[in-house]
């Protein structure tokens, strides 16, 4: 009798672990403001994993109304021990991050209203006593307004921190065309930029979600929407600055950039068929100097506002200016159609 007891107890123990890890998802009844859901143990403690475990936990937030919704903060505690065990996180942007035993012990992710994040936990056949825990905190979100993009000689730019009104803020831009977003931010450590998201579309019609690192290394530091809406989501973001243009303003150029103008001098080089939008986010006034025309005659100009027919020319660079030029403006665009030259720019105030 004693010889039969040990295998029976082993089977009972394994069955108990397997039952605890049956891939149970968060029920809709648990998704509400100020609620915290712990997976898989309700007390939030680490769960030991059996061998050959493979489960995908889907963590979602409902589609919001026109004024209110929910977002979630997801915290993953990494107690993996096996070198072949891992956790695969598919973020709301669609990009993936693999967590291994030597990785961060705690990682945090955000789930904006109407989106989903998945956490796949995988162990191999050899039991290594790997552990994990997931904590999901739901919070109320006030959905921000929708605004029409400015047209004509008015440039559409945004310092994201200016819209912050609490832990969660959003703003949706509406256009008659596809929208091109370019990043106008000085060199940053993008590893810390997880407080700002851009939705191609609206909360109830999300075509794609972007984080800054999804396009930071692109040559143009931006992307073009599929829809005619672009929604900015800020979790008290303080660094990101962007410029928005209808696609018709951008597609005429081979190169298109947006740059912030600050009190320190920045140097620029132009190439053929290029537009550089300069924005003084902090004050009014832009000073251009240090003009060095390489190719002559120079077919280039500076316009007040974005690069379209409504923007007035404020400097003809074919005149080869030798003195500093001061413009009483927050934004302007340097356009070159057939000229290679250097210049500097800084904020006037």
C-alpha positions in Angstrom: 0.0 0.0 0.0 2.8 2.4 0.8 4.4 1.8 -2.5 1.3 2.9 -4.3 0.9 6.1 -2.3 3.9 8.0 -3.7 2.9 8.0 -7.4 -0.7 8.8 -6.4 0.5 11.9 -4.4 2.8 13.0 -7.3 -0.2 12.7 -9.7 -2.4 14.7 -7.3 0.3 17.4 -7.0 0.8 17.8 -10.7 -2.9 17.9 -11.3 -3.3 20.6 -8.8 -0.6 22.8 -10.5 -2.1 22.2 -13.9 -5.6 23.1 -12.7 -4.3 26.4 -11.2 -2.8 27.3 -14.6 -5.7 26.6 -17.0 -5.2 29.8 -18.9 -8.3 31.5 -17.3 -8.8 35.0 -18.7 -10.0 38.1 -17.0 -13.8 38.0 -17.0 -15.7 41.2 -18.1 -17.1 41.5 -14.7 -13.6 42.2 -13.3 -12.9 45.0 -15.7 -13.9 48.2 -14.0 -12.4 51.4 -12.6 -10.0 51.1 -9.7 -10.1 47.3 -9.8 -6.9 45.2 -9.6 -6.8 41.7 -11.1 -3.9 39.4 -10.3 -3.0 36.5 -12.6 -2.8 33.6 -12.0 -2.9 33.8 -8.2 -5.5 36.2 -6.8 -3.2 37.3 -4.0 -0.6 38.5 -6.5 2.1 36.1 -5.4 4.4 34.3 -7.8 3.1 31.2 -9.4 5.5 28.2 -9.9 5.3 26.8 -13.5 5.1 23.2 -14.5 7.0 21.9 -17.5 5.6 22.2 -21.1 3.4 25.1 -20.1 2.1 27.4 -22.8 -0.6 30.0 -22.1 -1.6 33.3 -23.6 -3.2 35.8 -21.2 -5.1 38.4 -23.2 -5.5 41.7 -21.3 -7.9 44.2 -23.0 -9.9 47.3 -22.3 -13.3 47.9 -23.7 -14.1 50.3 -26.5 -14.8 53.6 -24.8 -17.8 55.9 -25.2 -17.4 59.3 -26.7 -16.4 60.7 -23.3 -15.2 57.9 -20.9 -13.3 54.7 -21.0 -10.8 52.5 -19.1 -7.0 52.1 -19.4 -4.9 49.4 -17.7 -1.4 49.3 -16.2 0.0 45.8 -16.5 2.9 44.8 -14.3 4.8 41.5 -15.0 7.0 40.0 -12.3 9.7 37.8 -13.8 10.6 34.8 -11.7 11.9 32.7 -14.5 14.7 30.2 -13.7 15.1 28.1 -16.8 17.3 29.5 -19.6 14.8 28.2 -22.2 11.7 29.4 -20.4 10.4 32.8 -21.5 7.5 35.3 -21.5 6.5 36.9 -24.8 4.7 40.2 -24.5 2.8 41.5 -27.6 2.3 45.1 -26.9 -0.7 47.2 -28.0 1.4 48.4 -30.9 1.8 44.9 -32.2 5.5 44.8 -31.4 6.9 42.1 -29.2 9.2 41.9 -26.2 10.7 38.6 -24.9 11.4 38.4 -21.2 13.9 35.8 -20.1 15.4 34.7 -16.8 18.3 37.1 -17.0 16.0 40.0 -17.9 14.3 42.7 -15.8 12.5 41.3 -12.8 9.6 43.7 -13.1 8.2 45.3 -16.4 5.3 47.6 -16.8 3.1 48.1 -19.9 0.1 50.3 -20.7 -3.2 49.3 -22.4 -5.1 52.3 -23.7 -8.9 52.3 -24.1 -10.1 49.9 -26.7 -6.8 48.0 -27.1 -5.3 44.6 -26.1 -2.0 43.4 -24.8 -1.1 39.7 -24.6 1.3 37.8 -22.4 2.4 34.3 -23.5 4.1 32.3 -20.8 6.2 29.3 -22.1 8.2 26.7 -20.3 10.1 23.7 -21.8 9.9 20.1 -20.7 12.5 20.3 -17.9 10.9 21.7 -14.8 13.2 24.6 -13.5 10.8 26.0 -10.9 10.2 29.2 -13.0 7.7 31.6 -11.6 5.7 34.6 -12.8 2.9 36.9 -11.8 0.8 39.5 -13.7 -1.0 42.4 -12.0 -3.6 44.4 -14.0 -4.8 47.7 -12.6 -7.8 49.4 -14.3 -8.3 53.1 -14.3 -10.9 55.5 -15.6 -10.0 57.6 -18.6 -11.7 60.8 -19.8 -11.7 60.8 -23.6 -10.4 64.1 -24.9 -11.9 66.3 -27.7 -11.6 66.1 -31.4 -10.3 69.1 -33.3 -10.1 70.0 -37.0 -6.5 70.4 -38.3 -5.6 73.9 -39.2 -5.4 74.7 -42.9 -3.7 77.4 -45.0 -0.7 79.1 -43.5 -1.2 77.8 -40.0 1.0 74.9 -39.0 -0.2 72.1 -36.8 2.2 71.3 -34.0 2.0 70.0 -30.5 4.1 69.9 -27.4 2.4 66.9 -25.8 2.9 68.1 -22.2 0.6 71.1 -22.9 -2.5 68.8 -23.2 -1.8 67.0 -19.9 -4.8 67.1 -17.5 -4.1 64.2 -15.2 -2.7 60.7 -15.5 -4.4 60.1 -18.9 -5.1 62.7 -21.6 -6.0 62.4 -25.3 -6.6 64.7 -28.3 -7.8 63.6 -31.7 -7.0 65.5 -34.9 -9.4 65.3 -37.9 -8.3 66.0 -41.4 -9.7 65.9 -45.0 -6.5 64.0 -46.0 -4.2 61.4 -44.6 -2.0 62.9 -41.8 1.7 62.8 -41.7 3.2 62.9 -38.2 6.9 63.9 -37.8 8.8 63.9 -34.5 10.2 67.3 -33.6 12.1 66.4 -30.5 15.8 66.7 -29.7 17.9 63.5 -29.1 16.3 61.3 -26.5 16.7 58.1 -24.7 13.8 56.3 -26.3 13.9 53.5 -23.7 12.1 55.9 -21.3 9.5 57.0 -23.8 6.5 54.8 -22.9 4.2 57.6 -21.8 3.0 58.6 -25.3 1.0 56.7 -27.9 -0.3 57.7 -31.3 -3.4 56.1 -32.8 -3.9 56.0 -36.5 -7.7 56.6 -36.1 -9.9 57.0 -33.1 -10.4 55.0 -30.0 -13.4 53.2 -31.5 -11.6 52.7 -34.9 -8.0 52.0 -34.2 -6.1 51.2 -37.5 -2.7 51.1 -35.8 -1.1 52.2 -32.5 2.4 53.7 -32.5 5.0 54.3 -29.8 7.9 56.7 -30.5 10.4 53.8 -30.8 8.2 52.4 -33.7 9.4 55.2 -36.0 12.2 56.9 -34.1 14.9 55.4 -36.3 13.1 56.1 -39.6 14.8 58.6 -41.9 11.9 60.9 -41.6 11.1 60.2 -37.9 7.4 59.8 -38.6 4.6 58.0 -40.2 1.5 58.5 -42.4 -2.0 57.6 -41.3 -4.3 55.2 -43.2 -7.3 57.1 -41.8 -8.1 60.8 -41.7 -7.8 60.9 -37.9 -4.8 60.9 -35.5 -5.2 60.5 -31.8 -2.5 61.5 -29.3 -2.5 59.7 -26.0 -0.4 61.0 -23.1 0.3 59.5 -19.7 1.7 62.8 -18.4 4.3 62.8 -21.2 6.7 65.7 -20.9 9.3 65.3 -23.7 7.6 64.6 -27.0 6.9 67.3 -29.6 5.3 66.6 -32.9 4.2 68.4 -36.2 1.2 67.2 -38.3 0.8 67.9 -42.0 -1.8 66.8 -44.6 -0.1 64.3 -46.9 -0.4 66.7 -49.9 2.1 69.1 -48.2 4.6 66.3 -47.7 4.5 64.2 -50.8 6.0 66.9 -53.0 9.4 66.6 -51.3 12.0 63.8 -51.3 13.0 64.7 -47.7 10.7 66.2 -45.0 11.7 67.0 -41.5 10.5 68.9 -38.4 12.9 70.3 -35.9 12.5 72.2 -32.6 14.2 75.6 -32.3 15.7 76.4 -28.9 17.9 79.1 -27.4 21.1 77.3 -28.3 22.2 77.4 -32.0 21.5 74.5 -34.2 23.2 73.8 -37.5 21.5 72.6 -40.6 22.4 71.3 -44.1 19.9 71.1 -46.9 19.7 68.9 -50.0 17.7 69.1 -53.2 13.9 68.9 -53.0 13.7 69.1 -49.2 11.5 70.9 -46.6 12.6 71.5 -43.0 9.9 72.8 -40.6 11.3 74.8 -37.7 9.2 75.3 -34.6 9.8 77.4 -31.6 7.6 75.5 -29.1 8.5 77.7 -26.1 8.2 81.3 -27.3 7.9 83.5 -30.4 10.8 84.4 -32.6 13.3 82.5 -34.8 16.7 83.7 -35.9 18.4 82.3 -38.9 22.1 83.0 -39.6 25.3 81.6 -41.0 24.0 81.2 -44.5 26.5 79.5 -46.8 25.2 78.8 -50.3 27.0 75.9 -52.0 25.2 75.7 -55.3 24.4 78.8 -57.3 21.9 80.0 -58.4 20.0 78.9 -55.3 16.4 78.0 -55.8 15.3 78.0 -52.1 13.1 80.1 -49.8 11.7 80.4 -46.3 7.9 80.6 -45.9 5.9 81.5 -42.8 4.0 78.4 -41.9 3.8 74.9 -43.5 4.9 74.3 -47.1 1.8 75.1 -49.1 0.6 77.8 -51.5 -1.0 79.8 -48.7 2.2 80.4 -46.8 3.9 83.7 -47.6 7.6 83.8 -48.6 9.6 85.7 -46.0 13.1 85.1 -47.3 14.3 84.4 -50.9 17.6 82.6 -50.5 18.6 83.3 -54.1 19.6 86.7 -52.7 22.4 85.0 -50.7 21.8 86.8 -47.4 24.9 87.7 -45.5 23.2 88.9 -42.2 21.1 87.2 -39.6 17.4 87.2 -40.3 15.0 87.5 -37.4 11.4 86.4 -37.9 8.5 87.2 -35.5 7.0 83.7 -35.8 6.7 80.5 -33.9 7.1 78.3 -37.0 8.5 78.5 -40.5 9.6 76.2 -43.3 12.8 76.1 -45.2 12.2 74.9 -48.8 14.8 74.0 -51.3 13.9 73.0 -54.8 17.4 73.2 -56.3 20.0 74.3 -53.8 22.5 73.0 -51.3 23.4 75.3 -48.5 24.1 75.5 -44.7 22.5 77.7 -42.1 22.0 78.0 -38.3 18.9 78.7 -36.3 18.0 79.5 -32.7 15.1 80.9 -30.7 14.9 84.7 -30.5 13.7 84.6 -26.9 
